[in-house]
Amino acid sequence: MKFRTKSPNVVRLAAIIAAMQVTACMKGPAFLKQSGSAPKDAAVIETAPAVTEPTKPAPEAGSPVAIATTTEGEKTKGAVSSASNLTQVVAAAAGSSIAGTQISFPPGALAIDTEISMEPADVQLAVGNTAEILGIQTTFTASSAAVSIQSAVSQDATVPFTVALDLPSEGNGLRLDDGDDPYARVVVVYRVLKAELGREFSGMFSRADLTIENGKVSFDTRYFGTFQAAFTEKLVAEAPKEVETGAEPAPKAKIVRAMMRGPALLSYGEGEPARLQGFQGFGVQLTPWRVQGPKMQISTGMALYVTPGE
């Protein structure tokens, strides 16, 4: 079979037709969209250059940063990171009865990540028996709310953190004989758990340990527990020594009933023995402490001792 080839004229005509088709396509609207070129009378839409937002500098190490918190009734909770290089601030909820209380954890304060909580304490520390337990000869005349501050993970801070409490209302707290410092008799009473020892301690910060400004009283501590700011009747120049909870000195016993004639001697705890001639046994007031001694019987806040006299 023989094949016939196209003549040069036919090939040349096909090339011209193909070129005309390409030229027509280049003039069509689709090509204008692809190429970006347009006739002189076509509308030109200008695009604004992209704006790059300036990069915000990272906060300096130690700068305060508010921690996001949640609330459950009167309790405020917030997660504190042990790895943060910022001062993490946990503040009590605005609507709570301890609003204004805040805790500031500087970098490195905690060794373990934890959830910090604060709420009104269920015990008041600024009361008469606290002064007696701590061995200070004064009473409390006014106080702010007692605040419980706890860590979900039992630990002591490696670096002290700062607690800020509301200053007690003045009441009869301020006195003219306090000299230049109207807050000379402000103290903070505390009861804390020392996790490394596994025991609770009661104590007091005196005015020298406190910073007072803008209606707040601040102090540094490494321990979690209950804290309460108060005014004292007399000036406490130096903080008393801490006392382990449960190891408080025994109170002075009050004789409330005598029984059985004969010489007798009553001793209680480490206190000075109370003597009563002519009786062999007698009862003593117990509340709120438990008094220990020989042949002791406890019944409804009373203790009956029967001891040989001297």
Steps between C-alpha positions, in 0.01 A plus 500: 500500500630845416451804730466844367660790693345845528631764271704787647216739426256300712743490794562872468122572504447291815773693683341835408158385630652381829679833545175690446325291765774570758482873430125496550537326835754755618247776436219329693391582856628174641851581386474849649427346838796265471754744364403796715506735200191687392398747234552869574131557568470205748463577876813431701461379864797584717588271792633660821834366616485254793551662841728314737417542869804590710614217726426571866804461722487215750435611860809533713579221744326557829228723356156441659243306302143428611412131514164390358277386785176313557257536788296252703282699735742699718804302383735635230739261323785551253776281350855615577794373293833414658683578172375855446754782500226751586342599831169313493218682683188322626225741610180423691177531302356852501166382637637299794516612863881499479517707178828690489706210631777398262806276496811567290736214415841619371699286255623181664263528798354153448679177414187325373210623284190535715155650535479780755171567677385771740176538692367636829638287784263307723698602808585842644858540622486851647339386826601500864635146529737562204669781694531271801636213293764728346585649837423863418338719765238673291161457336371558148279805445412468130568256217438435131367173360713192560615353167590139426768461229576146388702309240345191337846341514640495853823698490688790652612780270869500414489880470266709718181619334308817593150509647294822503198522731249775563599728786260469795245779527628763743232460766688568823823387341672834428632689801676831540771353722634282217735777388560557131366160394121472532532128423763423764271243666403311183601133503423192291417180686552171317467125525698317230598148403874447457490221244865405545430429868142381463388718794293815553631814668334816632677834496479871440661761273566824689489848342869475404421201276215673314460741211189719518382712208180574308283331762694171476733324741762278331752248626724221369470134592603156377204316646133444425228532762268757660586867544318789670595867540408672827561791734632424849416696815868528593799542272670173400854617430639159406333194353460222758652159449294253295310235693426157359125442483399249765802581712368823650581568865229389745274779630457607859243270655186645651361319801128449454414234760662346807437155643627283787687652792874457545819662363525491120725615219386562142750510213410552132727468201812711534330780689564588861315267737196645675477418870187471703523409869227299666373316192605169351350551154344777294383577148662743253372677191622319187358684198661527250810307613545151634674495836712200591572367847479191724163334557322731259137462409348716226131575483324788322790741509600407855793302633516343847847454648576290805868546592697471824585833659843623606 
